Every structure is written in structure tokens, then in C-alpha cells.
Amino acid sequence: MQDARWKLIVRRELVRPGAWGAFLATPEGLEPPRLFDLESDPAELRNLFDPKDPEALATAERLFAALAAQLERLPIRDDQIQSGGRDLRAEAIFQSLGYGGGVGESDDDRDGQ
């Protein structure tokens, strides 16, 4: 979800109305949220999401609420969608290309760990 200045990237399964607290406690194995200031970082290289930063947290919460509201307006809920074989093959291809775990590289990848 993004507005004119900010962009929030989060795993869709974490987005539910009223689930802000669960969103902050990203489950083990899922990539944490990413927040980018598109004015100062149009290439989206610096993740500014930090639960200890009040401004970043307020921005992320606003975008999260907008995304949850948008998903609520969809005519079909996520739990009503069934993946077919074609979807699973496409997902495997994306994972093999490095897209399955989330967006961008993690700090561990940059540190060579």
C-alpha cells in the first residue's frame, strides 16, 4: 500500500482489520514489514520500518489500516481463494528466482551471513 510519499510492503496474510498488534509481531519465518519514503528514497533501498520510531510507526499504521480497509471491500475473501496447479508452479518459479520469501535482500544477505 502506498500514498504519494510512503510505501508499506507487508505479507498479505498479516493484513486483517484490527490486526495491528499481530502485524507488529511478525511470525517467525515471515519477512518483516518494509516502509519506504519515496521522496527521499525512490529506489526503495532503505527500509525505515522501526517499531521504536513513532513517526515510522504512525505512518505504517495509517497505511496498514488503509490496506486492511481495501481488502475488506473485495468481493472475495482470501480464505475463499483456492490455488490451482498453475498458481503453485508459478509460485515455485518465483521462489527459485528469489521472490518467494519477500521483497529485496535481508540484512543477513548483505552481511554475507
MMTF fields as JSON, N, C-alpha, C and O atoms, coordinates in Angstrom:
{
  "mmtfVersion": "1.0.0",
  "mmtfProducer": "UNKNOWN",
  "numBonds": 451,
  "numAtoms": 452,
  "numGroups": 113,
  "numChains": 1,
  "numModels": 1,
  "chainsPerModel": [1],
  "groupsPerChain": [113],
  "chainIdList": ["A"],
  "bondAtomList": [4, 2, 8, 6, 12, 10, 16, 14, 20, 18, 24, 22, 28, 26, 32, 30, 36, 34, 40, 38, 44, 42, 48, 46, 52, 50, 56, 54, 60, 58, 64, 62, 68, 66, 72, 70, 76, 74, 80, 78, 84, 82, 88, 86, 92, 90, 96, 94, 100, 98, 104, 102, 108, 106, 112, 110, 116, 114, 120, 118, 124, 122, 128, 126, 132, 130, 136, 134, 140, 138, 144, 142, 148, 146, 152, 150, 156, 154, 160, 158, 164, 162, 168, 166, 172, 170, 176, 174, 180, 178, 184, 182, 188, 186, 192, 190, 196, 194, 200, 198, 204, 202, 208, 206, 212, 210, 216, 214, 220, 218, 224, 222, 228, 226, 232, 230, 236, 234, 240, 238, 244, 242, 248, 246, 252, 250, 256, 254, 260, 258, 264, 262, 268, 266, 272, 270, 276, 274, 280, 278, 284, 282, 288, 286, 292, 290, 296, 294, 300, 298, 304, 302, 308, 306, 312, 310, 316, 314, 320, 318, 324, 322, 328, 326, 332, 330, 336, 334, 340, 338, 344, 342, 348, 346, 352, 350, 356, 354, 360, 358, 364, 362, 368, 366, 372, 370, 376, 374, 380, 378, 384, 382, 388, 386, 392, 390, 396, 394, 400, 398, 404, 402, 408, 406, 412, 410, 416, 414, 420, 418, 424, 422, 428, 426, 432, 430, 436, 434, 440, 438, 444, 442, 448, 446],
  "bondOrderList": [1, 1, 1, 1, 1, 1, 1, 1, 1, 1, 1, 1, 1, 1, 1, 1, 1, 1, 1, 1, 1, 1, 1, 1, 1, 1, 1, 1, 1, 1, 1, 1, 1, 1, 1, 1, 1, 1, 1, 1, 1, 1, 1, 1, 1, 1, 1, 1, 1, 1, 1, 1, 1, 1, 1, 1, 1, 1, 1, 1, 1, 1, 1, 1, 1, 1, 1, 1, 1, 1, 1, 1, 1, 1, 1, 1, 1, 1, 1, 1, 1, 1, 1, 1, 1, 1, 1, 1, 1, 1, 1, 1, 1, 1, 1, 1, 1, 1, 1, 1, 1, 1, 1, 1, 1, 1, 1, 1, 1, 1, 1, 1],
  "groupList": [{"groupName": "MET", "atomNameList": ["N", "CA", "C", "O"], "elementList": ["N", "C", "C", "O"], "formalChargeList": [0, 0, 0, 0], "bondAtomList": [1, 0, 2, 1, 3, 2], "bondOrderList": [1, 1, 2], "singleLetterCode": "M", "chemCompType": "L-PEPTIDE LINKING"}, {"groupName": "GLN", "atomNameList": ["N", "CA", "C", "O"], "elementList": ["N", "C", "C", "O"], "formalChargeList": [0, 0, 0, 0], "bondAtomList": [1, 0, 2, 1, 3, 2], "bondOrderList": [1, 1, 2], "singleLetterCode": "Q", "chemCompType": "L-PEPTIDE LINKING"}, {"groupName": "ASP", "atomNameList": ["N", "CA", "C", "O"], "elementList": ["N", "C", "C", "O"], "formalChargeList": [0, 0, 0, 0], "bondAtomList": [1, 0, 2, 1, 3, 2], "bondOrderList": [1, 1, 2], "singleLetterCode": "D", "chemCompType": "L-PEPTIDE LINKING"}, {"groupName": "ALA", "atomNameList": ["N", "CA", "C", "O"], "elementList": ["N", "C", "C", "O"], "formalChargeList": [0, 0, 0, 0], "bondAtomList": [1, 0, 2, 1, 3, 2], "bondOrderList": [1, 1, 2], "singleLetterCode": "A", "chemCompType": "L-PEPTIDE LINKING"}, {"groupName": "ARG", "atomNameList": ["N", "CA", "C", "O"], "elementList": ["N", "C", "C", "O"], "formalChargeList": [0, 0, 0, 0], "bondAtomList": [1, 0, 2, 1, 3, 2], "bondOrderList": [1, 1, 2], "singleLetterCode": "R", "chemCompType": "L-PEPTIDE LINKING"}, {"groupName": "TRP", "atomNameList": ["N", "CA", "C", "O"], "elementList": ["N", "C", "C", "O"], "formalChargeList": [0, 0, 0, 0], "bondAtomList": [1, 0, 2, 1, 3, 2], "bondOrderList": [1, 1, 2], "singleLetterCode": "W", "chemCompType": "L-PEPTIDE LINKING"}, {"groupName": "LYS", "atomNameList": ["N", "CA", "C", "O"], "elementList": ["N", "C", "C", "O"], "formalChargeList": [0, 0, 0, 0], "bondAtomList": [1, 0, 2, 1, 3, 2], "bondOrderList": [1, 1, 2], "singleLetterCode": "K", "chemCompType": "L-PEPTIDE LINKING"}, {"groupName": "LEU", "atomNameList": ["N", "CA", "C", "O"], "elementList": ["N", "C", "C", "O"], "formalChargeList": [0, 0, 0, 0], "bondAtomList": [1, 0, 2, 1, 3, 2], "bondOrderList": [1, 1, 2], "singleLetterCode": "L", "chemCompType": "L-PEPTIDE LINKING"}, {"groupName": "ILE", "atomNameList": ["N", "CA", "C", "O"], "elementList": ["N", "C", "C", "O"], "formalChargeList": [0, 0, 0, 0], "bondAtomList": [1, 0, 2, 1, 3, 2], "bondOrderList": [1, 1, 2], "singleLetterCode": "I", "chemCompType": "L-PEPTIDE LINKING"}, {"groupName": "VAL", "atomNameList": ["N", "CA", "C", "O"], "elementList": ["N", "C", "C", "O"], "formalChargeList": [0, 0, 0, 0], "bondAtomList": [1, 0, 2, 1, 3, 2], "bondOrderList": [1, 1, 2], "singleLetterCode": "V", "chemCompType": "L-PEPTIDE LINKING"}, {"groupName": "GLU", "atomNameList": ["N", "CA", "C", "O"], "elementList": ["N", "C", "C", "O"], "formalChargeList": [0, 0, 0, 0], "bondAtomList": [1, 0, 2, 1, 3, 2], "bondOrderList": [1, 1, 2], "singleLetterCode": "E", "chemCompType": "L-PEPTIDE LINKING"}, {"groupName": "PRO", "atomNameList": ["N", "CA", "C", "O"], "elementList": ["N", "C", "C", "O"], "formalChargeList": [0, 0, 0, 0], "bondAtomList": [1, 0, 2, 1, 3, 2], "bondOrderList": [1, 1, 2], "singleLetterCode": "P", "chemCompType": "L-PEPTIDE LINKING"}, {"groupName": "GLY", "atomNameList": ["N", "CA", "C", "O"], "elementList": ["N", "C", "C", "O"], "formalChargeList": [0, 0, 0, 0], "bondAtomList": [1, 0, 2, 1, 3, 2], "bondOrderList": [1, 1, 2], "singleLetterCode": "G", "chemCompType": "PEPTIDE LINKING"}, {"groupName": "PHE", "atomNameList": ["N", "CA", "C", "O"], "elementList": ["N", "C", "C", "O"], "formalChargeList": [0, 0, 0, 0], "bondAtomList": [1, 0, 2, 1, 3, 2], "bondOrderList": [1, 1, 2], "singleLetterCode": "F", "chemCompType": "L-PEPTIDE LINKING"}, {"groupName": "THR", "atomNameList": ["N", "CA", "C", "O"], "elementList": ["N", "C", "C", "O"], "formalChargeList": [0, 0, 0, 0], "bondAtomList": [1, 0, 2, 1, 3, 2], "bondOrderList": [1, 1, 2], "singleLetterCode": "T", "chemCompType": "L-PEPTIDE LINKING"}, {"groupName": "SER", "atomNameList": ["N", "CA", "C", "O"], "elementList": ["N", "C", "C", "O"], "formalChargeList": [0, 0, 0, 0], "bondAtomList": [1, 0, 2, 1, 3, 2], "bondOrderList": [1, 1, 2], "singleLetterCode": "S", "chemCompType": "L-PEPTIDE LINKING"}, {"groupName": "ASN", "atomNameList": ["N", "CA", "C", "O"], "elementList": ["N", "C", "C", "O"], "formalChargeList": [0, 0, 0, 0], "bondAtomList": [1, 0, 2, 1, 3, 2], "bondOrderList": [1, 1, 2], "singleLetterCode": "N", "chemCompType": "L-PEPTIDE LINKING"}, {"groupName": "TYR", "atomNameList": ["N", "CA", "C", "O"], "elementList": ["N", "C", "C", "O"], "formalChargeList": [0, 0, 0, 0], "bondAtomList": [1, 0, 2, 1, 3, 2], "bondOrderList": [1, 1, 2], "singleLetterCode": "Y", "chemCompType": "L-PEPTIDE LINKING"}],
  "groupTypeList": [0, 1, 2, 3, 4, 5, 6, 7, 8, 9, 4, 4, 10, 7, 9, 4, 11, 12, 3, 5, 12, 3, 13, 7, 3, 14, 11, 10, 12, 7, 10, 11, 11, 4, 7, 13, 2, 7, 10, 15, 2, 11, 3, 10, 7, 4, 16, 7, 13, 2, 11, 6, 2, 11, 10, 3, 7, 3, 14, 3, 10, 4, 7, 13, 3, 3, 7, 3, 3, 1, 7, 10, 4, 7, 11, 8, 4, 2, 2, 1, 8, 1, 15, 12, 12, 4, 2, 7, 4, 3, 10, 3, 8, 13, 1, 15, 7, 12, 17, 12, 12, 12, 9, 12, 10, 15, 2, 2, 2, 4, 2, 12, 1],
  "groupIdList": [1, 2, 3, 4, 5, 6, 7, 8, 9, 10, 11, 12, 13, 14, 15, 16, 17, 18, 19, 20, 21, 22, 23, 24, 25, 26, 27, 28, 29, 30, 31, 32, 33, 34, 35, 36, 37, 38, 39, 40, 41, 42, 43, 44, 45, 46, 47, 48, 49, 50, 51, 52, 53, 54, 55, 56, 57, 58, 59, 60, 61, 62, 63, 64, 65, 66, 67, 68, 69, 70, 71, 72, 73, 74, 75, 76, 77, 78, 79, 80, 81, 82, 83, 84, 85, 86, 87, 88, 89, 90, 91, 92, 93, 94, 95, 96, 97, 98, 99, 100, 101, 102, 103, 104, 105, 106, 107, 108, 109, 110, 111, 112, 113],
  "secStructList": [7, 5, 7, 1, 1, 3, 3, 3, 3, 7, 7, 4, 4, 4, 7, 7, 6, 6, 7, 2, 2, 2, 2, 2, 1, 7, 7, 6, 6, 1, 7, 7, 7, 3, 3, 3, 3, 6, 6, 6, 7, 6, 6, 7, 7, 7, 7, 7, 7, 7, 6, 6, 7, 2, 2, 2, 2, 2, 2, 2, 2, 2, 2, 2, 2, 2, 2, 2, 2, 2, 2, 2, 6, 1, 1, 1, 7, 4, 4, 4, 7, 7, 7, 7, 2, 2, 2, 2, 2, 2, 2, 2, 2, 2, 2, 2, 6, 6, 7, 6, 6, 7, 1, 1, 7, 7, 2, 2, 2, 2, 2, 6, 7],
  "xCoordList": [0.861, 0.0, 0.908, 1.937, 0.515, 1.322, 0.444, -0.682, 0.996, 0.376, 1.389, 2.315, 1.232, 2.128, 3.574, 4.497, 3.777, 5.135, 5.632, 6.804, 4.77, 5.189, 4.703, 3.663, 5.466, 5.081, 5.337, 6.432, 4.306, 4.399, 4.271, 3.331, 5.221, 5.179, 5.056, 5.869, 4.029, 3.764, 3.137, 2.425, 3.409, 2.793, 1.281, 0.789, 0.559, -0.885, -1.564, -2.575, -1.029, -1.677, -1.647, -2.354, -0.841, -0.791, -1.821, -2.036, -2.453, -3.351, -4.79, -5.401, -5.309, -6.708, -7.164, -6.37, -8.427, -8.913, -8.693, -8.975, -8.194, -7.975, -6.787, -6.634, -5.947, -4.827, -3.5, -2.447, -3.525, -2.288, -1.301, -0.111, -1.749, -0.847, -0.191, 1.005, -0.967, -0.413, 0.561, 1.566, 0.266, 1.14, 2.513, 3.54, 2.519, 3.792, 4.616, 5.845, 3.97, 4.661, 4.704, 4.064, 5.451, 5.524, 5.959, 6.99, 5.169, 5.513, 6.884, 7.352, 7.503, 8.805, 8.702, 7.737, 9.689, 9.73, 9.137, 9.337, 8.408, 7.867, 8.729, 9.218, 8.896, 9.686, 8.991, 7.782, 9.737, 9.121, 8.642, 9.066, 7.768, 7.269, 8.402, 9.467, 8.143, 9.095, 8.36, 7.232, 9.007, 8.431, 9.461, 10.607, 9.037, 9.961, 9.411, 8.214, 10.295, 9.974, 10.313, 11.487, 9.309, 9.533, 10.101, 10.676, 9.945, 10.531, 12.048, 12.761, 12.54, 13.988, 14.67, 15.895, 13.888, 14.455, 13.577, 12.952, 13.527, 12.645, 13.032, 12.201, 14.265, 14.703, 14.364, 14.63, 13.784, 13.365, 14.525, 14.435, 15.597, 16.791, 16.888, 17.543, 16.238, 16.343, 14.992, 14.053, 14.92, 13.71, 13.671, 14.566, 12.647, 12.528, 11.601, 11.366, 11.064, 10.153, 10.933, 11.865, 10.526, 11.153, 10.082, 9.625, 9.677, 8.633, 8.993, 8.116, 10.264, 10.689, 10.646, 10.843, 10.39, 10.329, 8.862, 8.129, 8.418, 6.991, 6.466, 5.338, 7.27, 6.807, 6.648, 5.635, 7.641, 7.555, 6.4, 5.684, 6.226, 5.154, 3.785, 2.894, 3.605, 2.333, 2.045, 0.906, 3.06, 2.892, 2.521, 1.603, 3.233, 2.949, 1.538, 0.826, 1.134, -0.202, -1.289, -2.31, -1.072, -2.044, -2.178, -3.288, -1.037, -1.076, -1.648, -2.372, -1.32, -1.846, -3.374, -4.062, -3.893, -5.35, -6.01, -7.071, -5.395, -5.944, -5.941, -6.897, -4.869, -4.796, -5.828, -6.49, -5.969, -6.967, -8.376, -9.19, -8.671, -9.986, -10.213, -11.317, -9.176, -9.295, -9.576, -10.424, -8.885, -9.098, -10.496, -11.083, -11.037, -12.392, -13.436, -14.504, -13.139, -14.107, -14.1, -14.985, -13.119, -13.066, -14.241, -14.656, -14.785, -15.951, -15.629, -16.535, -14.367, -13.963, -12.871, -11.87, -13.066, -12.06, -10.904, -11.065, -9.746, -8.564, -8.815, -8.33, -9.572, -9.801, -10.757, -10.958, -11.344, -12.224, -11.495, -12.073, -10.246, -9.469, -8.688, -8.004, -8.795, -8.053, -6.991, -7.269, -5.775, -4.685, -4.758, -4.975, -4.58, -4.543, -3.109, -2.174, -2.932, -1.596, -0.762, 0.441, -1.4, -0.687, -0.141, 0.991, -0.952, -0.512, 0.682, 1.636, 0.622, 1.708, 2.994, 4.084, 2.865, 4.061, 4.656, 5.875, 3.801, 4.281, 4.963, 6.008, 4.377, 4.979, 6.351, 7.284, 6.486, 7.783, 8.813, 9.976, 8.395, 9.31, 9.774, 10.966, 8.828, 9.192, 10.134, 11.085, 9.885, 10.765, 12.156, 13.151, 12.239, 13.553, 14.33, 15.559, 13.597, 14.237, 14.508, 15.034, 14.146, 14.425, 13.295, 13.485, 12.107, 10.986, 10.052, 9.186, 10.18, 9.226, 9.249, 8.214, 10.388, 10.477, 10.114, 9.978, 9.954, 9.625, 10.294, 10.662, 10.448, 10.96, 12.36, 12.592, 13.294, 14.645, 15.473, 15.025, 16.693, 17.586, 17.508, 17.201, 17.787, 17.765, 19.125, 20.087, 19.201, 20.478, 21.479, 22.667, 21.006, 21.901, 22.531, 23.706, 21.733, 22.257, 23.36, 24.37, 23.163, 24.156, 25.426, 26.52, 25.288, 26.454, 27.202, 28.256, 26.675, 27.349, 27.154, 27.944, 26.14, 25.904, 24.987, 24.672],
  "yCoordList": [-1.156, 0.0, 1.218, 1.242, 2.223, 3.44, 4.652, 4.563, 5.793, 7.07, 7.867, 7.283, 9.161, 9.957, 9.937, 10.118, 9.719, 9.759, 8.418, 8.085, 7.648, 6.453, 5.172, 5.154, 4.104, 2.787, 1.754, 1.681, 0.958, -0.1, -1.433, -1.647, -2.327, -3.666, -4.653, -4.661, -5.482, -6.439, -7.686, -7.601, -8.837, -10.071, -9.967, -9.578, -10.308, -10.137, -10.931, -10.486, -12.087, -12.895, -12.227, -12.658, -11.186, -10.46, -9.33, -8.749, -9.027, -7.874, -8.307, -8.997, -7.879, -8.119, -6.895, -6.285, -6.537, -5.401, -5.645, -6.729, -4.642, -4.744, -5.601, -5.927, -5.975, -6.879, -6.138, -6.731, -4.87, -4.083, -4.699, -4.765, -5.153, -5.759, -7.019, -7.23, -7.863, -9.081, -8.719, -9.401, -7.659, -7.195, -6.814, -7.103, -6.161, -5.746, -6.937, -6.863, -8.021, -9.241, -10.216, -11.267, -9.87, -10.698, -12.109, -12.292, -13.116, -14.503, -14.912, -14.418, -15.822, -16.363, -16.923, -17.608, -16.629, -17.161, -16.24, -16.461, -15.206, -14.25, -12.995, -12.557, -12.444, -11.219, -10.081, -9.899, -9.321, -8.198, -7.118, -7.09, -6.238, -5.16, -4.269, -4.186, -3.613, -2.646, -1.345, -1.339, -0.244, 1.082, 1.948, 2.056, 2.562, 3.387, 4.788, 4.976, 5.774, 7.168, 7.386, 7.515, 7.429, 7.504, 8.846, 8.941, 9.879, 11.178, 11.153, 11.604, 10.634, 10.641, 9.36, 9.317, 8.318, 7.02, 6.362, 5.333, 6.956, 6.415, 5.007, 4.292, 4.608, 3.259, 2.219, 1.03, 2.666, 1.785, 0.927, -0.299, 1.6, 0.912, 0.901, 0.028, 1.869, 1.978, 1.688, 2.479, 0.561, 0.203, 1.038, 0.933, 1.863, 2.75, 2.206, 2.873, 0.998, 0.453, 0.131, -0.672, 0.78, 0.571, 0.789, 1.915, -0.28, -0.129, 0.859, 1.281, 1.235, 2.185, 3.633, 4.558, 3.832, 5.176, 5.602, 5.056, 6.574, 6.955, 7.415, 7.085, 8.175, 8.666, 7.509, 7.416, 6.626, 5.474, 4.569, 4.055, 4.381, 3.522, 4.102, 3.365, 5.4, 6.048, 5.968, 5.73, 6.164, 6.079, 4.661, 4.46, 3.68, 2.28, 1.901, 1.196, 2.367, 2.039, 2.639, 1.999, 3.854, 4.503, 3.732, 3.481, 3.357, 2.605, 1.201, 0.689, 0.585, -0.735, -0.69, -1.562, 0.322, 0.467, 0.663, 0.096, 1.458, 1.672, 0.364, 0.071, -0.414, -1.688, -2.674, -3.356, -2.755, -3.656, -3.264, -4.135, -1.963, -1.494, -1.835, -2.217, -1.698, -2.03, -3.523, -3.894, -4.367, -5.808, -6.204, -7.143, -5.495, -5.775, -5.493, -6.106, -4.574, -4.21, -5.18, -5.115, -6.074, -7.021, -7.986, -8.362, -8.394, -9.284, -10.719, -11.461, -11.116, -12.475, -12.373, -11.685, -13.06, -13.08, -14.0, -14.906, -13.755, -14.585, -16.057, -16.925, -16.345, -17.747, -18.455, -19.664, -17.716, -18.31, -18.614, -19.208, -18.213, -18.409, -19.71, -19.959, -20.536, -21.787, -21.692, -21.272, -22.084, -22.079, -23.338, -24.436, -23.172, -24.305, -24.705, -24.067, -25.743, -26.218, -25.16, -25.053, -24.376, -23.316, -22.289, -21.828, -21.927, -20.974, -21.514, -20.786, -22.796, -23.407, -23.476, -23.274, -23.762, -23.779, -22.379, -22.211, -21.384, -20.003, -19.59, -18.941, -19.962, -19.639, -20.291, -19.667, -21.535, -22.222, -21.507, -21.39, -21.034, -20.302, -19.014, -18.706, -18.256, -17.017, -17.286, -16.533, -18.343, -18.681, -19.034, -18.657, -19.754, -20.123, -18.892, -18.908, -17.828, -16.576, -15.636, -14.539, -16.072, -15.273, -14.384, -13.557, -14.527, -13.664, -14.28, -13.575, -15.53, -16.218, -15.778, -15.83, -15.346, -15.008, -13.587, -13.24, -12.757, -11.363, -10.476, -10.919, -9.225, -8.235, -7.819, -7.489, -7.834, -7.35, -8.313, -9.396, -7.886, -8.73, -8.347, -7.207, -9.308, -9.041, -8.522, -8.541, -8.062, -7.615, -8.757, -8.539, -9.992, -11.156, -11.364, -11.717, -11.14, -11.305, -10.286, -10.613, -9.056, -8.02, -8.256, -7.914, -8.837, -9.078, -10.34, -10.629, -11.1, -12.324, -13.458, -14.402, -13.417, -14.476, -15.525, -16.501],
  "zCoordList": [0.0, 0.0, 0.0, 0.675, -0.762, -0.758, -0.965, -1.455, -0.573, -0.87, -1.691, -2.252, -1.768, -2.597, -2.109, -2.903, -0.823, -0.282, 0.249, 0.07, 0.896, 1.623, 0.961, 0.301, 1.145, 0.646, 1.744, 2.301, 2.044, 3.029, 2.309, 1.544, 2.559, 1.985, 3.133, 4.058, 3.057, 4.126, 3.502, 2.502, 4.104, 3.637, 3.794, 4.854, 2.764, 2.754, 3.87, 4.414, 4.215, 5.249, 6.622, 7.532, 6.782, 8.054, 8.131, 9.195, 7.0, 6.94, 7.176, 6.359, 8.322, 8.69, 9.474, 10.189, 9.343, 10.126, 11.617, 12.127, 12.297, 13.734, 14.124, 15.301, 13.182, 13.464, 13.58, 13.346, 13.932, 14.013, 14.982, 14.673, 16.144, 17.128, 16.598, 16.8, 15.919, 15.319, 14.209, 14.009, 13.499, 12.427, 12.978, 12.364, 14.143, 14.737, 15.197, 15.225, 15.553, 15.992, 14.812, 14.849, 13.78, 12.579, 12.953, 13.6, 12.543, 12.879, 12.35, 11.324, 13.078, 12.675, 11.258, 10.92, 10.45, 9.097, 8.05, 6.856, 8.467, 7.504, 7.51, 8.552, 6.349, 6.243, 6.988, 6.849, 7.77, 8.49, 7.517, 6.362, 7.98, 7.123, 6.633, 7.245, 5.521, 4.972, 4.719, 4.225, 5.061, 4.886, 4.182, 4.619, 3.09, 2.301, 2.13, 1.91, 2.233, 1.949, 0.486, 0.137, -0.372, -1.813, -2.266, -3.351, -1.445, -1.805, -1.665, -2.561, -0.557, -0.32, -0.792, -0.906, -1.067, -1.453, -2.524, -2.266, -3.733, -4.773, -5.231, -5.791, -5.002, -5.386, -4.313, -4.49, -3.214, -2.117, -1.593, -1.527, -1.23, -0.738, 0.785, 1.355, 1.455, 2.92, 3.582, 3.487, 4.24, 4.977, 6.252, 7.09, 6.4, 7.555, 8.624, 9.632, 8.424, 9.436, 10.696, 10.689, 11.779, 13.079, 14.142, 14.338, 14.83, 15.847, 16.951, 17.704, 17.062, 18.1, 17.616, 18.404, 16.323, 15.74, 15.632, 14.807, 16.455, 16.472, 15.111, 14.745, 14.356, 13.05, 12.078, 11.384, 12.021, 11.119, 11.507, 10.647, 12.793, 13.282, 12.938, 12.517, 13.108, 12.785, 11.288, 10.887, 10.469, 9.019, 8.609, 7.815, 9.15, 8.825, 9.277, 8.562, 10.457, 10.962, 10.066, 9.815, 9.588, 8.696, 7.387, 6.917, 6.799, 5.543, 5.751, 4.897, 6.883, 7.203, 7.304, 6.773, 7.981, 8.131, 6.767, 6.507, 5.897, 4.556, 3.755, 3.037, 3.878, 3.17, 3.696, 2.914, 5.016, 5.603, 5.155, 4.847, 5.116, 4.67, 3.202, 2.812, 2.396, 0.972, 0.789, -0.022, 1.519, 1.402, 1.866, 1.327, 2.863, 3.347, 2.278, 2.277, 1.37, 0.331, -0.85, -1.703, -0.911, -2.022, -1.942, -0.846, -3.093, -3.07, -2.638, -2.257, -2.692, -2.318, -1.262, -1.46, -0.139, 0.925, 0.535, -0.283, 1.128, 0.855, 1.147, 0.422, 2.207, 2.568, 1.605, 1.714, 0.672, -0.324, -1.635, -2.545, -1.728, -2.951, -2.849, -1.856, -3.881, -3.92, -5.003, -6.126, -4.658, -5.625, -6.479, -5.968, -7.753, -8.662, -8.951, -8.467, -9.728, -10.084, -10.78, -10.54, -11.643, -12.353, -11.363, -11.506, -10.351, -9.33, -8.553, -8.28, -8.2, -7.437, -8.252, -7.718, -9.551, -10.416, -10.539, -10.488, -10.698, -10.796, -9.491, -9.515, -8.362, -7.07, -6.94, -6.433, -7.39, -7.334, -8.201, -7.815, -9.362, -10.246, -9.576, -9.576, -9.002, -8.319, -7.15, -6.939, -6.393, -5.272, -5.771, -5.151, -6.886, -7.42, -7.888, -7.949, -8.217, -8.641, -7.469, -7.654, -6.265, -5.08, -4.632, -3.74, -5.229, -4.868, -3.846, -3.329, -3.535, -2.672, -1.23, -0.565, -0.714, 0.699, 1.018, 2.192, 0.027, 0.283, -0.733, -1.82, -0.375, -1.299, -0.882, 0.28, -1.827, -1.555, -0.739, -0.364, -0.474, 0.31, 1.778, 2.126, 2.616, 4.053, 4.498, 3.73, 5.737, 6.277, 6.278, 6.042, 6.544, 6.536, 5.172, 5.072, 4.094, 2.74, 2.458, 1.836, 2.917, 2.66, 3.473, 3.025, 4.66, 5.517, 5.132, 5.7, 4.173, 3.751, 4.725, 4.71, 5.577, 6.554, 5.989, 6.67]
}
